[in-house]
Amino acid sequence: MAEAQSLRSWVLNWLGGTPDDDVLRWLYRGLLAATVTVVALDYANLRDVAAERATAGLPTTEQPASQLPLPARKYGGGRAAPVRQPDAALRDKMAFELVGDGRLMATGTIMFGTADQFAAEVAKRGSYIKTVVLRSPGGSVRDALAMGRLIRQKQFATEVEGGRYCASSCPLIFAGGVERRAAPNAAIGVHEVAAVGGDNLSAAASMQDAQQISAECQQYLRDMGVDLQVWIHAMDTPREELYYFQAAELLALKLATAVDDGKSRSASTR
């Protein structure tokens, strides 16, 4: 007990004879200062990450953040990034909503039968539609091809807004527009196609089906006037990744006819 009292007296003397309450207050202030420092460092790190994302030209307004593509590796003109899980609105089957200025909003996953639903929408509202605005993680390739061909037949334009996501088979629909407008920070990405039957097909049947789909997509892109280098990037990118096109690359490969904030409405304004 005497030794403990002696140690306590030494500590108090070292602190300049500070009473117990003052010692506690001193320790609390130290912990508070350390906490503020850590929070400030975390905030600075988050700010730096956001700045890097903006510099890379990646979308910053799509929700949720898990949907945004994070740079993984670069090659060619674009960049590859892991596929992100879409939010609830994009996981649902693609839905269509006609808004002002003849803009048909097409939002969600392209499932089997989506092309028929789109054709019915066009038959009902085609005289009002001028532009099909896309926001989709992709889906059924053959439905996407059918939708793109109908868009070209009807002479509609297509658009991907700022901060929005058009990936996998969605760019096939985008390619159907007579005018194809993309915002500079739109995320337009492709990867290799999968067999329609998936795991239920034998290896040989799966390969044959994938080859047939690939041939159909190449012929389609040629018919739409798009450079087939787009398809080379798709087939060179594994299914678990997406090849995102830079703005200049969209124009060079004729996938887009315009990359312009003045012509593409930012998603953050809606």
Secondary structure, DSSP 4 states (H G I P E B T S, - for coil): -HHHHHHHHHHHHHTTS--HHHHHHHHHHHHHHHHHHHHHHHHHHHHHHHHHHHHTT---SSSSGGGS----EEETTEEEEEPPPP-HHHHSBPEEEEEGGGEEEEESBB-TTHHHHHHHHHHHHTTT--EEEEEB--B-HHHHHHHHHHHHHHT-EEEE-BT-EEETTHHHHHTT-SSEEE-TT-EEEE-----TTGGGS-HHHHHHHHHHHHHHHHHHHHHTT--THHHHHHHTS-TTEEEEPPHHHHHHTTS-SEE-TTTS-BGGG-
